[in-house]
Amino acid sequence: MLLLTLSHVRPGMRLGKDIWLSNGVLLLGKGQTLKESHIRKFKELGILALYVEDRRTEDIDVVDPISPETRARAVQEVAKAFNTAMEMIKEGKKVSIDVKAIEFVAEEIIEDLSSNNQACLSIIDLRTYDDYTFSHSVNTCIIGAAIAMELGIQESRLRDLAIGLLLHDIGKITVDQSIINKPGPLTQEEFEMMKAHPRKGFEILMWQEEISAKSKIIALHHHERMDGSGYPVGLKGEEIHEFGRIAAIADVYDAMTAQRVYRKSYSIQETVEFLRKAGNQLFDRRYLEIFLKKVSIYPIGTVVELSTGDKAVIVAVNPDFPERPKVRILWDRKGREVEPLELDLSKEREIEIL
């Protein structure tokens, strides 16, 4: 199986993994032969990459951190919670969220992560434009929960973290959508309105008696930074709740790797490099180191170019050396197919991924 950007997908290829819409509808099933109309539809929806079948990589198994069904349910429940809260605010009513539904999908995510138990975490951005906020909330939950599980956080606190991560951006419902989706730089006034969303989200969650204080604080603290440069308060270091410090890493990673209307997505490698450089200043170093060991910098199935000029597919991740995975060379420097050759880049130190 290969993970290809949409620009490299051609009619006649066979889809390697199901594609689900955020409403739980299966858009196209695994094994379907792709047509030009499918590719156009994917482009319209903002889907940037697809898994496709490939005879030379049939043995490569791409395992998602959570099942597609769990992801679809989680996105639906987050969307329902946000949209319900928005309507209640418009009508001047006290906000009431179906907390039990959010708890259920939070527990499902934790269960999937526990049973999967992958050495590395691979979050591939296959979301559509219209479900960005909701998919972002779910991805942030997956990443944050994975960090917490490595820390050995006990089950009840892990559930509180997951619930808070799913709802961390609920304050954005109070921000005009034209600002959130603005295709250019925000004015100072617009930026100040955007910066209010953590406090607004915390205020919304304060009404929810069934949600713990530890879950609620994530909405308020996820944009705070270790050096005090964050918002809305400008807290420093351990003044920021530990859940807020975990959320900050997960939130930034998923936001940067997502395609937005106002900018292209950053690559996983670029995002990881940013987090590394900003680590001592902006993020909790302990949590960041755990994340960097968990994240799959080169997801399995990704096609990469080597310093030799050859092109290869990632076949396995080396947990101790995530930047030097195992690869299978499939094309030479002229783009011609070659007899597959596997290399462990943790041992082939003279060869680099470009």
Stockholm file with secondary structure:
# STOCKHOLM 1.0

chainA/1-354         MLLLTLSHVRPGMRLGKDIWLSNGVLLLGKGQTLKESHIRKFKELGILALYVEDRRTEDIDVVDPISPETRARAVQEVAKAFNTAMEMIKEGKKVSIDVKAIEFVAEEIIEDLSSNNQACLSIIDLRTYDDYTFSHSVNTCIIGAAIAMELGIQESRLRDLAIGLLLHDIGKITVDQSIINKPGPLTQEEFEMMKAHPRKGFEILMWQEEISAKSKIIALHHHERMDGSGYPVGLKGEEIHEFGRIAAIADVYDAMTAQRVYRKSYSIQETVEFLRKAGNQLFDRRYLEIFLKKVSIYPIGTVVELSTGDKAVIVAVNPDFPERPKVRILWDRKGREVEPLELDLSKEREIEIL
#=GR chainA/1-354 SS CEEEEGGGCCTTCBBSSCEECTTSCEEECTTCBCCHHHHHHHHHHTCCEEEECCGGGTTCCCCCSSCHHHHHHHHHHHHHHHHHHHHHHHTTCCCCCCHHHHHHHHHHHHHHHHHHCCSSBCCCCCCCGGGHHHHHHHHHHHHHHHHHHHHTCCHHHHHHHHHHHHTTTGGGGGSCHHHHTCSSCCCHHHHHHHHTHHHHHHHHHHTCTTSCHHHHHHHHHTTCCTBSCCSSSCCBGGGSCHHHHHHHHHHHHHHHTSCBTTBCCCCHHHHHHHHHHHHHHHSCHHHHHHHHHHBCSSCTTBEEEBTTSCEEEEEECCTTCTTSCEEEEEECTTSCEEEEEEEETTTCTTCCBC
#=GC SS_cons         CEEEEGGGCCTTCBBSSCEECTTSCEEECTTCBCCHHHHHHHHHHTCCEEEECCGGGTTCCCCCSSCHHHHHHHHHHHHHHHHHHHHHHHTTCCCCCCHHHHHHHHHHHHHHHHHHCCSSBCCCCCCCGGGHHHHHHHHHHHHHHHHHHHHTCCHHHHHHHHHHHHTTTGGGGGSCHHHHTCSSCCCHHHHHHHHTHHHHHHHHHHTCTTSCHHHHHHHHHTTCCTBSCCSSSCCBGGGSCHHHHHHHHHHHHHHHTSCBTTBCCCCHHHHHHHHHHHHHHHSCHHHHHHHHHHBCSSCTTBEEEBTTSCEEEEEECCTTCTTSCEEEEEECTTSCEEEEEEEETTTCTTCCBC
//
